[in-house]
Amino acid sequence: MSNMENLDNKLSEAERQSVVYETAMASIAAKNRAAPAGGHAIMAAAMGYGESASDGPVMSKVAHGAKLFCILFAMLAPSLLIWQVML
């Protein structure tokens, strides 16, 4: 009877390992699918922005203003930080 209990334990351990293996492989497969999905989302957003920025004069002006603001901020931020920290 003791031999039968050992056999049951071995079978249940093999089943548990099989479940753990399948779960791990599914997790790896999900990670492998998630990385390209992020790239596709970024490209879709960039293409949508390009199409919407060229549609009308209002959006075109807003996009141009946003670009100028980003350039101005990139030029002024280092100077302001130096003044804040060093002076």
C-alpha positions as CSV (number, residue, x, y, z in Angstrom):
1,M,0.0,0.0,0.0
2,S,2.9,2.3,0.7
3,N,4.2,1.8,-2.8
4,M,0.9,2.9,-4.3
5,E,1.0,6.1,-2.2
6,N,4.5,6.9,-3.5
7,L,3.3,6.3,-7.1
8,D,0.4,8.8,-6.5
9,N,2.8,11.4,-5.1
10,K,5.1,11.0,-8.1
11,L,2.1,11.4,-10.5
12,S,0.8,14.4,-8.7
13,E,4.3,16.0,-8.7
14,A,4.6,15.4,-12.4
15,E,1.2,17.0,-13.0
16,R,2.2,20.0,-10.9
17,Q,5.4,20.4,-12.8
18,S,3.5,20.2,-16.1
19,V,1.1,22.9,-15.0
20,V,4.0,25.1,-13.8
21,Y,5.8,24.6,-17.1
22,E,2.8,25.5,-19.2
23,T,2.1,28.6,-17.1
24,A,5.8,29.7,-17.5
25,M,5.7,29.2,-21.2
26,A,2.5,31.1,-21.6
27,S,4.0,34.0,-19.6
28,I,7.1,34.0,-21.9
29,A,4.9,34.0,-25.0
30,A,2.8,36.9,-23.6
31,K,6.0,38.9,-23.0
32,N,7.2,38.2,-26.5
33,R,3.9,39.4,-27.9
34,A,3.8,42.6,-25.8
35,A,7.1,44.1,-27.0
36,P,6.1,44.3,-30.7
37,A,2.6,45.5,-29.8
38,G,4.1,48.6,-28.1
39,G,6.1,49.4,-31.2
40,H,3.0,49.1,-33.4
41,A,1.0,51.4,-31.0
42,I,3.7,54.1,-31.2
43,M,3.8,53.9,-35.0
44,A,0.0,54.1,-35.2
45,A,0.1,57.2,-32.9
46,A,2.8,58.9,-35.0
47,M,0.9,58.2,-38.2
48,G,-2.3,59.5,-36.7
49,Y,-0.6,62.7,-35.5
50,G,0.9,63.3,-39.0
51,E,-2.4,62.9,-40.7
52,S,-4.3,65.1,-38.2
53,A,-1.6,67.8,-38.2
54,S,-1.9,68.3,-41.9
55,D,-5.7,68.2,-42.1
56,G,-6.7,71.8,-41.2
57,P,-5.1,75.1,-40.6
58,V,-6.0,75.2,-36.9
59,M,-4.3,71.8,-36.0
60,S,-1.3,72.7,-38.2
61,K,-0.8,76.0,-36.2
62,V,-1.2,74.2,-32.9
63,A,1.3,71.5,-33.9
64,H,3.8,74.2,-35.0
65,G,3.3,76.1,-31.8
66,A,3.9,73.0,-29.8
67,K,7.1,72.3,-31.6
68,L,8.3,75.8,-31.0
69,F,7.5,75.5,-27.3
70,C,9.5,72.3,-27.0
71,I,12.5,73.8,-28.8
72,L,12.3,76.9,-26.6
73,F,12.0,74.9,-23.4
74,A,14.9,72.7,-24.4
75,M,17.0,75.8,-24.9
76,L,16.0,77.6,-21.7
77,A,15.8,74.7,-19.2
78,P,19.5,74.2,-18.8
79,S,20.1,77.9,-18.2
80,L,17.4,78.2,-15.7
81,L,18.6,75.1,-13.9
82,I,22.1,76.5,-13.7
83,W,20.8,79.7,-12.3
84,Q,18.7,77.9,-9.7
85,V,21.4,75.5,-8.5
86,M,24.6,77.5,-8.8
87,L,23.6,81.1,-8.2
